[in-house]
């Protein structure tokens, strides 16, 4: 479901004028950052960056995220930004973070738990990247170490859009306990975002009732009953400027009663 986030995030505790002044946190981050790519390349992303940092400040999580945001690896920074975006998006839509790094199954931990109800929803995030779309020849030639976009390069990968959804579920599934609602958010960094495929990719990955794609859809059996649902998430430029967040939710009809997403949560994102 496409949802535009407010252009300013004003909730949270008051802070000193020096810290709260516009762009102070983002300017500090850009000065300390060790990555070399041009992010944020556009004004819209620069404005969003300051808002995300202010959200972290209000959550008392700025120090926890700072090393990932300023380290030398752009992919690590981008994964951290996606986590912050999703937390802020859910908070802005009435589901505040109630615990960061909540305990999952065994020794696993998740990104955060959200909710205005009990039990809260355990959230795990996976961010499959564009590198999976490269051919073996491109990998051997070092294409994965080059910038994502190349001038005059037409992209399409050897993998189908349903594959990263299934791969993300398999990777995340060991984290999910059997006694709490669990949500996997897939915030990909592919050449064409999974949110731009409409329902094709999730229908193939989750609901197909044949083995035409190698396995039955993951939400047609009880093999993944501890997963309450997945959401596809992306942050995209509006054609007329600004940013739009897309968050499309797919509940698992085969989830256990204890792990299913709360009805109110599902309704909130299916309007």
C-alpha positions as CSV (number, residue, x, y, z in Angstrom):
1,X,0.0,0.0,0.0
2,X,1.6,3.3,-1.0
3,X,1.7,5.7,1.9
4,X,3.3,9.1,1.9
5,X,5.1,9.9,5.2
6,X,4.9,13.4,6.7
7,X,7.7,15.7,5.5
8,X,8.7,16.5,9.0
9,X,8.8,14.3,12.2
10,X,8.2,16.5,15.2
11,X,7.3,14.0,17.9
12,X,9.7,13.0,20.7
13,X,11.6,14.8,23.5
14,X,12.8,18.3,23.3
15,X,16.5,18.7,22.5
16,X,18.9,21.6,22.6
17,X,18.6,24.1,19.8
18,X,22.2,23.3,18.6
19,X,21.4,19.6,18.2
20,X,17.9,20.1,16.8
21,X,18.8,22.8,14.3
22,X,18.0,21.7,10.7
23,X,20.6,19.5,9.1
24,X,22.9,19.5,12.2
25,X,22.8,15.7,12.6
26,X,23.0,15.0,8.8
27,X,25.9,17.4,8.4
28,X,27.8,15.7,11.2
29,X,27.1,12.3,9.7
30,X,28.3,13.4,6.3
31,X,31.5,14.8,7.8
32,X,32.2,11.6,9.7
33,X,31.1,9.1,7.0
34,X,33.8,6.9,5.5
35,X,31.8,5.7,2.5
36,X,32.6,7.2,-0.9
37,X,29.4,7.0,-3.0
38,X,27.4,10.1,-3.7
39,X,24.5,9.5,-1.1
40,X,22.4,11.6,-0.6
41,X,22.5,12.5,-4.2
42,X,19.2,14.5,-4.2
43,X,17.6,17.0,-2.0
44,X,14.7,14.7,-1.1
45,X,17.1,12.1,0.3
46,X,19.0,14.8,2.2
47,X,15.8,16.0,3.9
48,X,14.8,12.4,4.7
49,X,18.3,11.7,6.2
50,X,17.9,14.5,8.7
51,X,14.4,13.3,9.6
52,X,15.6,9.7,10.1
53,X,18.4,10.9,12.4
54,X,16.0,13.0,14.4
55,X,13.8,10.0,14.8
56,X,16.8,8.0,16.1
57,X,17.6,10.8,18.5
58,X,14.0,10.8,19.8
59,X,14.3,7.0,20.2
60,X,17.6,7.2,22.0
61,X,19.1,5.0,19.3
62,X,21.5,7.4,17.5
63,X,24.6,6.1,19.1
64,X,23.6,2.5,18.4
65,X,23.2,3.2,14.7
66,X,26.0,5.7,14.2
67,X,28.8,3.2,13.4
68,X,26.7,1.4,10.8
69,X,25.7,4.8,9.2
70,X,29.2,6.1,9.0
71,X,31.2,3.0,8.3
72,X,33.1,2.4,5.0
73,X,30.5,0.0,3.4
74,X,27.6,1.7,1.6
75,X,25.6,-1.6,1.8
76,X,25.8,-1.6,5.6
77,X,24.7,2.1,5.7
78,X,21.8,1.3,3.3
79,X,20.6,-1.6,5.4
80,X,20.6,0.6,8.5
81,X,18.7,3.3,6.7
82,X,16.0,0.8,5.7
83,X,15.6,-0.4,9.3
84,X,15.2,3.2,10.5
85,X,12.7,4.0,7.7
86,X,10.6,1.0,8.5
87,X,10.6,1.7,12.2
88,X,9.7,5.4,11.6
89,X,7.0,4.4,9.0
90,X,5.3,2.0,11.5
91,X,5.6,4.5,14.3
92,X,4.0,7.2,12.1
93,X,1.1,4.9,11.3
94,X,0.3,4.2,14.9
95,X,2.6,1.3,15.8
96,X,5.5,2.6,17.8
97,X,8.6,0.7,18.6
98,X,8.3,-0.8,22.1
99,X,11.6,-2.7,22.1
100,X,14.7,-2.5,20.0
101,X,16.7,-5.7,19.4
102,X,14.0,-8.0,20.9
103,X,14.8,-11.6,21.7
104,X,13.8,-14.1,19.1
105,X,14.0,-17.9,18.9
106,X,17.1,-19.3,20.6
107,X,19.9,-16.8,20.6
108,X,18.5,-14.8,17.7
109,X,17.4,-11.2,18.0
110,X,15.2,-9.1,15.7
111,X,15.3,-5.5,14.6
112,X,12.5,-4.2,16.9
113,X,9.0,-5.0,18.2
114,X,6.1,-2.7,17.5
115,X,2.6,-2.4,18.8
116,X,-0.1,-0.8,20.8
117,X,-1.3,-4.2,22.0
118,X,0.0,-7.2,23.8
119,X,1.9,-9.2,22.6
120,X,3.8,-6.8,20.3
121,X,4.8,-7.7,16.8
122,X,8.4,-9.0,16.4
123,X,9.9,-7.4,13.2
124,X,12.8,-8.9,11.2
125,X,14.1,-7.1,8.1
126,X,15.9,-8.5,5.1
127,X,17.4,-6.5,2.2
128,X,18.2,-8.7,-0.8
129,X,20.5,-6.7,-3.1
130,X,21.1,-6.2,-6.8
131,X,24.1,-8.4,-6.8
132,X,21.9,-11.5,-6.9
133,X,20.7,-10.4,-10.4
134,X,24.2,-10.5,-11.9
135,X,25.2,-13.4,-14.1
136,X,28.1,-15.7,-13.2
137,X,30.2,-14.0,-15.9
138,X,29.5,-10.6,-14.4
139,X,30.4,-11.7,-11.0
140,X,33.7,-13.2,-12.2
141,X,34.4,-9.9,-14.0
142,X,34.0,-8.0,-10.8
143,X,30.7,-6.2,-11.6
144,X,29.5,-6.7,-8.0
145,X,32.3,-4.4,-6.8
146,X,31.3,-1.6,-9.1
147,X,28.5,1.0,-8.6
148,X,25.0,-0.4,-8.8
149,X,23.9,1.6,-11.8
150,X,26.1,1.9,-14.9
151,X,25.5,4.4,-17.7
152,X,23.4,3.0,-20.6
153,X,23.2,-0.4,-18.9
154,X,19.9,-2.3,-19.3
155,X,19.3,-4.5,-16.3
156,X,17.4,-7.7,-15.7
157,X,18.7,-10.6,-13.8
158,X,18.8,-14.3,-14.1
159,X,16.6,-14.8,-11.0
160,X,12.9,-14.3,-10.9
161,X,11.4,-11.8,-8.5
162,X,9.8,-14.5,-6.4
163,X,13.2,-16.0,-5.5
164,X,14.4,-13.2,-3.2
165,X,11.2,-13.4,-1.3
166,X,11.5,-17.1,-0.6
167,X,15.2,-16.8,0.1
168,X,14.5,-14.0,2.6
169,X,11.9,-16.1,4.4
170,X,14.2,-19.1,4.6
171,X,17.0,-16.9,6.1
172,X,14.8,-15.2,8.6
173,X,12.6,-18.1,9.7
174,X,14.9,-19.5,12.4
175,X,14.5,-16.2,14.3
176,X,10.8,-16.5,14.8
177,X,9.4,-17.8,18.1
178,X,6.2,-19.8,18.2
179,X,4.6,-17.7,20.9
180,X,4.4,-14.2,19.4
181,X,3.3,-12.4,16.2
182,X,6.1,-12.3,13.7
183,X,6.6,-10.0,10.7
184,X,9.3,-10.2,8.0
185,X,9.8,-6.9,6.1
186,X,11.7,-7.3,2.8
187,X,13.2,-4.0,1.9
188,X,15.2,-4.9,-1.2
189,X,17.9,-3.1,-3.1
190,X,17.3,-4.7,-6.5
191,X,17.4,-2.9,-9.9
192,X,13.6,-3.1,-10.0
193,X,12.1,-3.0,-6.5
194,X,9.9,-5.9,-5.6
195,X,7.1,-3.4,-4.8
196,X,7.1,-2.4,-8.4
197,X,6.1,-5.9,-9.6
198,X,2.6,-5.5,-8.2
199,X,1.3,-8.8,-6.8
200,X,3.1,-11.0,-9.2
201,X,6.2,-11.7,-7.1
202,X,4.4,-12.4,-3.8
203,X,1.7,-14.4,-5.5
204,X,4.4,-16.7,-7.1
205,X,6.5,-16.9,-3.9
206,X,3.7,-17.3,-1.4
207,X,0.4,-18.5,-2.8
208,X,1.1,-20.7,-5.9
209,X,-0.5,-24.1,-5.3
210,X,1.8,-26.1,-7.5
211,X,5.5,-26.9,-7.7
212,X,5.9,-25.2,-11.0
213,X,8.5,-22.9,-9.3
214,X,10.2,-25.7,-7.5
215,X,8.1,-25.7,-4.3
216,X,4.6,-25.0,-3.2
217,X,3.9,-21.4,-2.2
218,X,5.3,-20.7,1.2
219,X,2.0,-19.6,2.6
220,X,0.0,-22.6,1.3
221,X,1.4,-25.1,3.9
222,X,2.3,-25.1,7.6
223,X,6.1,-25.2,6.9
224,X,6.3,-21.5,7.8
225,X,3.5,-21.4,10.5
226,X,5.6,-19.3,12.8
227,X,5.7,-16.4,10.3
228,X,2.6,-14.2,10.6
229,X,3.2,-12.5,7.3
230,X,5.6,-10.5,5.1
231,X,5.6,-6.9,3.9
232,X,7.4,-5.5,0.9
233,X,8.8,-2.1,1.5
234,X,10.5,0.6,-0.6
235,X,11.3,4.3,-0.5
236,X,10.9,5.9,-3.9
237,X,11.1,9.3,-5.5
238,X,7.8,10.9,-6.4
239,X,7.6,11.9,-10.1
240,X,6.9,15.4,-8.9
241,X,9.5,15.4,-6.2
242,X,9.6,14.2,-2.6
243,X,9.5,10.6,-1.4
244,X,7.0,7.9,-1.1
245,X,7.2,4.9,1.1
246,X,5.5,1.7,-0.2
247,X,4.5,-0.9,2.3
248,X,2.5,-3.9,1.0
249,X,1.4,-6.5,3.6
250,X,0.8,-10.2,2.9
251,X,-0.6,-12.1,6.0
252,X,0.1,-15.8,6.2
253,X,-3.2,-17.6,6.3
254,X,-1.4,-20.8,7.6
255,X,0.2,-19.0,10.6
256,X,-0.4,-20.4,14.1
257,X,-2.9,-18.4,16.2
258,X,0.0,-17.3,18.4
259,X,2.2,-16.1,15.6
260,X,-0.5,-14.5,13.3
261,X,-0.5,-10.8,12.9
262,X,-3.1,-9.0,14.9
263,X,-6.3,-8.2,13.0
264,X,-6.0,-4.5,13.8
265,X,-2.5,-4.5,12.4
266,X,-3.6,-6.2,9.2
267,X,-6.5,-3.8,8.7
268,X,-4.3,-0.8,9.2
269,X,-2.2,-1.7,6.2
270,X,-5.0,-3.0,3.9
271,X,-7.1,0.2,3.7
